Amino acid sequence: MPYLICENCGGYYHLDDDENPNDFNRCQCGGKLVYSETLDSKPPRSRKKLYAALSLILILTITGVSYIIFFMPHNSGLEVSTPTVIASDYRGTVSKQTITAANATSNSTANKTIAVITGMHPREKLSIRTVSDMVTQYNLTSDQAIIHYMVNVTDNPDNYVNGRSNGEGLVSQYIIPDVKNSSAEVVIICHDHAPGYGMGYYVATPKMDSPSVALGEVIENTLPEFTYYRASSNAEHGSSTLTVSNPLAAAGFRTLVYELPEWASYNQAYSESKKLVATCFQAI
């Protein structure tokens, strides 16, 4: 009983009496077909190809492990609490997450604590994504802590006016009272900005209170890639200044409005945000 056997995949085809082996050129896998009277002479699959396949698997495995070890973020040295919803209404929700070092002191009042607010303006995706990732991966020391407030606007989040208004209202009503009851010393309110609205990465202190200004000047002198914008006495303040940043500064918190250029890459925005937080910790 004649067969055509593939040298590549090992598959075979039984030839009927009226079929000519010369009518078949290649296996459907592309391998060469060999005529045989029996299946006993079925050719073994190429060892060379087998070794090549095994080598490829090994390379992919090593590459994957290397990526996990060297490039994936590690937070084994952190205690990251599960985000908890502290408030919710028709505009959206506000969640809170506390990040400390795994060996943090039990006396939380001794920590240098920074509060970070993301999502107040829901269309500003870069700051939401990069800062949220950065704070949960930041290499905190035992006396440092970060409180991350996450605003999720669900009512008209893509509408420029309504989305911003809803986010600012959630922060004003729910986050500010919570910050006032916290041990935070610095509050960073995170945003993106479009071209023409400031230069690159910058911070601003809308209220121009002395503690916030002093921190802005430290950032200006420490991070040359950052611009520090001071508010003039006759500046026209936006709604977020009046409802969020000014009340926080008035309550005694060093308050920064942090703006990332919306065209920046994720990696760059992540890196600059990390530098800003590091500088703030050094200043307090």
Residue, then its C-alpha position, 0 to 999 in steps of 0.5 A: m500500500p503506497y504512501l507519500i510521507c512529508e519529511n517536514c511534518g511527518g504527515y502522510y497521504h495514502l495513494d489510491d491505485d489510480e493516483n500517481p505520486n508525481d502528481f503531488n509536489r509538496c505537503q500542505c505545510g511546504g515540506k517535501l513528499v517522499y514515496s514509500e510502500t509502507l509507513d515503517s519507513k516514515p522519516p523522522r522529523s528533522r532534528k535540526k528543526l527540533y533543536a531550533a524550535l527548542s532553542l526558540i522556546l528557551i530564548l523566549t523564556i529567558t527573555g520573558v524572565s529577564y523582562i519581569i526581573f529587570f523591567m516590570p515594576h516591583n513593589s515588594g518593599l511597599e504596603v499598598s492598601t486596597p483602594t477604598v471608596i470614601a464617597s460616591d454621588y451622581r457625579g462619580t466616586v472618590s477612592k483613597q489608597t495609602i502607600t507606606a514602606a513595608n518596614a514603616t514605623s507604627n507611629s503614622t504621625a511621624n511619617k513624612t506624608i504627601a497627598v496626591i490627587t488624580g482624576m479631578h479633570p477626567r479628560e487628563k488621562l496622562s497624569i491619571r495613568t502615570v502618577s497612579d502607577m508611580v505612587t504605587q511603585y515609589n521606593l518609600t523609606s520607613d518614615q514616608a507615606i503617600i495618600h493617593y486620592m483617585v477621582n472617577v467622574t462618571d457624569n459627563p466625564d468627556n464634556y470639558v466643562n461639566g466633567r471638570s466641574n463634577g471633578e472639582g466638586l467631588v474634590s471640594q466636598y469629599i477629599i478636602p475634609d479627608v485631607k484635613n484629617s490626615s497627616a499630609e504635609v504636602v498636597i499635589i494636584c495632578h493635571d495635564h496641559a495642552p500646548g500653549y498652557g505653560m511650558g513643559y512640566y511645571v508647578a504652580t502655587p495659586k494662593m502664593d502662601s509662604p509654605s507653598v511658595a517655599l516648596g515651589e522655589v525648592i523645585e525650581n532650584t532642584l529640577p531644571e526641567f520644571t518651571y515654577y509659575r507664581a500667581s500675580s496679585n491680579a491673576e484671574h483664578g479658575s474654578s479649581t483654584l477657588t474651590v480646591s487649591n486655595p482652601l487646601a493652602a488656607a488650611g496650612f497644607r503646602t499645595l502644588v498644582y502639578e501640570l504634565p504636558e499632554w504630549a509627553s510619553y508615558n516613561q518620561a511623564y512617569s520619571e518626571s513625576k517621580k522626581l517631583v515627589a522625591t524633591c517634595f519628600q526632601a523638602i519636608 
